[in-house]
Amino acid sequence: MRQVVFASDTLQVVKVPGRSDGPVFVTFEPMLPVRPPDRRGFGEAFFAKRGYTAYHVMCRGNDWYQYPDMEAALAAIRADIPLAARLVLYGSSMGGYAALRFSGWLGADSVIALSPQASVDPRRASWEKRWAPETTALIWDRLPPRRQAGVYVVYDPFNMDRRHVALLRREVALVPLHSHFSDHHVTEYVLESGLLEPLILGVAQGEFDAGAWQAELWRRRAAISYYRTLRARKCRGLVRRLRYGLIERWLELRYGWVARHRPLPPLSPGAAARAE
């Protein structure tokens, strides 16, 4: 049963209880064109189906969570989670930004950020013109990610998101995972590949093999609609075709070797059973 853990004019935190002996997740929603009041949290159906306890942070608008009461909302979440529980934060784009920035306050063990931004401050990322917060306040933009957390960032290295990742690497050690030719649609890309569940549950259980996962994502790329569409768009012109052709040939050699020698391990029996 959904429970409201925190509510204000700017934020709502909904808890969906699950098994008591597994990891706990906190998710942050991305930018949305509309925000129906009865909407579900980011990843809510995913975690509920698998029986994991999850807290879903939902915000008033595309303000990049720059609200004064953010600290109170996160304190309410932290107070509700058993100290011994393994805590994983999860978000995409604006939600990935929030998962990284608030990982210290929540004491996260792991962070999974899909195509996150490092900053929305024009002074730090003046080259970012794709979007802007619906507020001039930048209260939490310089909160450092928790250095003790395992941080996994999935992004397209052929996209401007690589510049955000470069900024993040100055702040925290992270594991980069590449979704080639996904553009900013990393969540959809990984979901379509069938590898979202191994990513999230592998990290949560401390059994994630980044190299094997990366190689398997590369192996499955041709079946992903975003790859087929965006690769064709990016490779227009002789110079681009040659450039990306050489890059992909090198990646095929690199990831092909990993796929043959380190195949992606299956989910643990308990996780696999809960995923049915």
N, C-alpha and C positions, 0 to 999 in steps of 0.2 A: 504494500500500500504506500502511495506517495505521501511524504511528510514534508511540510514546509519548515525548514530549519531557521531561515532568516527571510525577512521581507521588509522592504522600504520603498520609497518612491523611485529609486534607481535600480534596485537589485532584488532578485528572489533566488533563494537557494532551496532546491528540492532534493530530498533524500529518498532513494528507492532502496530499502533494506534488502540484503541478501544473506548469503552464508556468513557465519561468524568467524570461520577459521581461514578465510582466504584474504587476498589483498583487497584494499579499498581504493576506489578511484574517485578523483575529483575532476570534472570536465568543465570547460569554458567554451561558450558558443562563439562562432565566428561572426563576421559582419553578415547581416541579413537585410534584404530589401524591405521586408515587413516583419513585425513581431506580434503575431496573434497572442492574446493573453493565455490561451489554452495550449500553447505549443509545448512540445517535449524538449528536454535538454539535449545537448550535443552527446550523441552516443547512448542515449537513455535506453532505447530498445535493445541495442547490442548487449549492454551489461545486464539488463533485466532478464533477457532470454537466457543468459549464461549463469544467472544466480549470484552475481557479485554485487556487493553493496557499492553504491555510487552516489555521489553528491554532484548535482548539476547547477552550475552558476549561470543564471540568465540575467541579462542586463536590459536597461531601458532603451538604449539606442546604440549606434555605432560610435561610441565614445571611448573605445579602447580601455574600458574599465577605469577611467580616471574619475572615480567618485570618492568623496571623503569617507563614506561609510564602508568602503571596501575592506578596511582593516577589521571593522566589527563583524562583517559577514564572514571573513576568513577565520576570525577567532571563534565564531559560533560553530563553524565546521570542525576546526581543530579540537574544540572541547568535546565534540560528539564522537570523535574517533578514538578507539582504544590506543593507548600509547604503543602497544606491542605490534599493532597492525602495520603491514607494509603498505605504504601510501604511494600511489602513482597518479601524477597529474597528466591530463590529456587535452589537447586542443589543436585547432587548425587555424592558420592565418591569425586574425585578431585573437582567437582563443589560444593559439600557440604562444603568442606574445604574452598573454596573461598567465599561462601555465609556467612560463619561464620566470616572469617578473615576480610572481607570488610564491614561487617554490620555497624561498627562504622562510617566509612567514608560516607556511604550512608544514615545514620540515619534511619535504618530500624525499622519498627514497629514489624515485625515478621520475623523469619527465619525458613524455613523448610529444613532440611538437612537429606538426606537419606544415610546411611552408610558412614558418613564423616570421614576424617582423622583429628586428632587434630594437627599433626605436621608431616613434612617430614624431620626433622632434626635428623640425626642418634644419636645425643647426647641426644635428648629428647625421641626418640622412637627407641632405638637400637634393639628392638625385632621385628620391622616391616621389613620383608624381602620380602614381596610380590611384591613390586614395588619401584621404585625410580624415582625422577624427572630427566628429560633429561637436567639438568643444575646443576651446583654446587652453584649457587646463591640462597640464602635464604633471600631475601629482606624483605618479609612480613610475615614470619613464626610466628612472635611473636606479630602481631597485635591482640589486645584483642577483642573478640566479644562484641557487644554493650549490655551492661548490662540492659538497659531499654527495650530491645526487648524481645518479647516472643519467645523462642527458642524451637523448636520441632525436636527431633532427633529420627529417625526410624532406628533400627539396630537389628541384630541377637545377642542375649545375649550368644549364644553358639558358637560364632565366635570371632576371634581376635579383631574384631571391638569394642568389649566391652572395650578393653584397651584404645582405642582412646577416647571413651565416658568418661571413668574414668578421663583421662587427661582434657577433656573439662569441666568436672564438677568442676574442680579447678578454672576455669576461669569465668564461667558464670552459672547462674541458668538455668536449662533446664528441659523440659518435656521429659522423655524417653518413647519411644514407641517400643514395641518388635515385631519383625517379626520372630518368632521362626522357626528355620530350613530353613532360607532363604540363609544362608551364606552371601556373599557380594552382592547377586542379589536382593537387597531390592526393587529397583525400579520395576523390573519385577514382583516380588512377590506381591507387593501392587497393581500394575496395574491389575494383573490377578485376584486378590481378588475382584475387583470392588470398592475398597475403596480409590483410589487415589483422585478422585474428592471430596468426602466428607472431606478428609484431607485438601486439598489445599484450597477449597472454604470455608470450615468451619473456618480455621485459618484466612483467608483473611477477613471474615465477622465478626470475633470476636464471633463466635457461636460454636466453636469447643469443644466438650465434649470428652476429651482424654480417660477417663475411658470407656465410651460407645463404642468409636471407637476401642479401644484396645480389648474389649470383643468381638466385632463383627468380628474383624480380626481373632481372635482365633477360633471363631465359624465356620468361613469359611475355615479354614486351609486345611481340607481334600480335598477340590476341587482345591487346588493350586498345580500345578505340581512340583514346587520347593520343597514344603513341603514333598510331597510323596517321591520324589527322595532322597533328602538330609537326611530325617529322616531315611530311610532305610540304607543309607550309614553310618550314625553316630551311629546307634544302632547295629552294628555288634559286636558280642561277648556278653557273658552273663552279664558281669558287666555293660556294657553300656546299654544294654536293661533294666536291673533293674533300673539303675540310671535314665535314661530318662523316663522310665515308671512311676516311683514315682513322678518325676517333673511334668509330664503331668497330672497325677491324681490330684496333688495339684492345678495346673493351671485350670483344668476343674472345680474344686470346686469354685475357686476364680472368674474366668471369667464367669462361668455359672450363678452365683448369680447376677453379674452385668448385664449380658445380659437379665435376667428375670426382673430385677427391674429398669434398666436404659437403655432401648433400644436406639439404635442410632437414634437421631432425623433426620427427613428428611431435605434436603436443603430448604432454604427459598424459597417462591414462585418465587421471581425474579430470583434467581440463577437457580432454576429448569427449568424455562422457557427458560433461555439463554442456558441451557445445551442440549436442544432438538436438 
